[in-house]
Amino acid sequence: MAREKTYKVVFTFHSTTQAIRMEECCKRTGMAGRLIPVPRQISAGCGMAWAAEAEKRESIEKLIDKEGIEVEGVHELLL
């Protein structure tokens, strides 16, 4: 049975280091989401991206700003 697709916010990064840093910050603060391979619809500097429910976008962006994480792009996709 196929998993139902939902809208996700996907953050891409210039480097794997920033992607791993994002994962560490989100785990530490209890922020929802997970590392995924960059979806084919997106071009990115590294092969990892952070995906979370689209409604979490604002709170994740605040965390990114607070932690000084360098993001390449932010996308909303049906995944």
NORTATA-V601400 format. One record per backbone hydrogen bond with DSSP energy under -0.5 kcal/mol. NH is the residue of the N-H (numbers start at 1). CO is the residue of the C=O. Records with the same first field share a line. If there is no record, write none. Layout:
NH: CO  CO
This chain:
8: 77
9: 52
10: 8  75
11: 50
12: 10  73
13: 48
14: 70
19: 15
20: 16
21: 17
22: 18
23: 19
24: 20
25: 21
26: 22
27: 23
28: 24
29: 25
30: 26
31: 26
34: 51
36: 49
38: 47
42: 39
46: 13
49: 36
50: 11
51: 34  49
52: 9
54: 7
56: 53
57: 54
60: 56
61: 57
62: 58
63: 59
64: 60
65: 61
66: 62
67: 63
68: 64
69: 64
71: 69
72: 12
73: 12
75: 10
77: 8  75
79: 6  77
